[in-house]
Amino acid sequence: MKLWKRAAAAIKDRKSLLAVGFSRRNSSYRNADLEAAIIKATSHDDSSVDYSNAHRVYKWIRSSPLNLKTLVFAISSRVNHTRSWIVALKSLMLLHGVLCCKVPSVVGEIRRLPFDLSDFSDGHSCLSKTWGFNIFVRTYFAFLHHYSSFLSDQINRLRCNNRRSLEKSDSVIQELERIQKLQSLLDMILQIRPIADNMKKTLILEAMDCLVIESINIYGRICSAIMKILPLAGKTEAATVLKIVHKATSQGEDLIIYFEFCKSFGVSNARETPQFVRIPEEEVEAIEKMINSVQEKPKPEKEKEEVEDEKAIVVLEQPKKLQTIITDKWEIFEDDYCCFDRRDDKYHQNHLPHIVTNQPVYITYPMPDLITF
C-alpha cells in the first residue's frame, strides 16, 4: 500500500511538470525553468528533500527580482491544489529559504505568504495518523506568516528612516518595538515541534534543522539589540527595557529546553547546545534603580508650599471659650455655634467641627471695666 501511494504521488508530480512544459509555449512572462524547480523541490516524496532544485530556486531569486512573480504564482498554485502535508511542509521550507536569501527587493515585496495553511488538514490519510503533521504545518505557517511580514516592515521602515532623520527617543522606541516583535517570533518557533509518535520522518527532521538554526539567529539578534539599547534607554523607556530583559532571560531558558528536546528527537543541528549570551547583571540593576528612582521621586518643594498656603487658620471667639479651626477652602466669621456655606444659591447650616492643632493660638483680651465711678 505504501509503495502504491508513492507511485501515485510520483505521477502527480509528473503531471505538474508536463503542465509547466505546455505553459512554456503559451506564456512568455513566466519562467518555466523556475516553475519546474519549484515542483521538484516540493515533491510528494517524504523520504528526502531535493536541495539541488531548492538552491536553483534561490539562485533564480537572487539573479533577478522579476522572478518573484513566477515564484509566488507557482508556489501558491502548488499549495492551494494539494492536500498533502508533505507538499505543504516542503513549500513552507522553500519559502523560508527564500526569506533567508535576504534580497531586500524580494523580501520587501512578499509581505505576507501567498497562501493560507492556518487550518490545514491532510486529506490522504485518516486523522488519527496525520493530526500531528497537521499541527506541525499550521504552527510553521503561523511563524513564517508573521516572520515575512516582520522582515518586510523592517525593510520598508529602513527605507523611510534613510529619507528622514529620527530623534534619539523615536529611534529608541522603534528599536524596543523591533525587539518585542523578535521575542514574539521566537515564542512561535518554540511552539513548532513534533508531538505525535509517528512523526520521526526525514522531512520533519530536516524542517527542525532549519528551525533550530533560525531560533539561534533570532535569539542572537534579540540579545545583540538589547546590549545596544541599554546605554541609550532613558527613564521613560526603563520599564519597557526591564520587561524585555526579563523576557529574554526566560526565553534563553526555554531555548535550552527546546534544544534538549530536539537533541533527544535526533535533530542534527541540536547535538550541541550553544552557549547563549547573558545580559550583564550590572546593566539590569542599573535599569531597576532607574525605575525605582522614578517611582519614589518626592514632591517638589513648591508643591508643598502651595498646599500649605491654601490652608487658613480661623480663630473663633465665643464666651469663655476659644476654638482654632484649620480648613482648606473656607473662612469663618463666627458669632453663633454654626457656620454657613453657599451651595447652589442656598444656605445650609452645619455644626462646626472641633479640630485640635499642635500649635495653639493665643489671643489676649482687655479686662472689662467692672467698677465705674
Secondary structure, 3 states (H helix, E strand, C coil): CHHHHHHHHHHHHHHHHHHHHHHHHHCCCCCHHHHHHHHHHCCCCCCCCCHHHHHHHHHHHHHCHHHHHHHHHHHHHHHHCCCCHHHHHHHHHHHHHHHHCCCHHHHHHHCCCCCCCCCCCCCCCCHHHHHHHHHHHHHHHHHHHHHHHHHHHHHHHHHHHHHCCCCHHHHHHHHHHHHHHHHHHHHHHHCCCCCCCCCCCHHHHHHHHHHHHHHHHHHHHHHHHHHHHCCCCCCCCHHHHHHHHHHHHHHHHHHHHHHHHHHHHCCHHHCCCCCCCCCCHHHHHHHHHHHHHHHCCCCCHHHHHHHHHHCEEEEEEECCEEEEEEECCCCCCCCCCEEEEEECCEEEEEECCCCCCCCCCCCCCCCCCCCCC
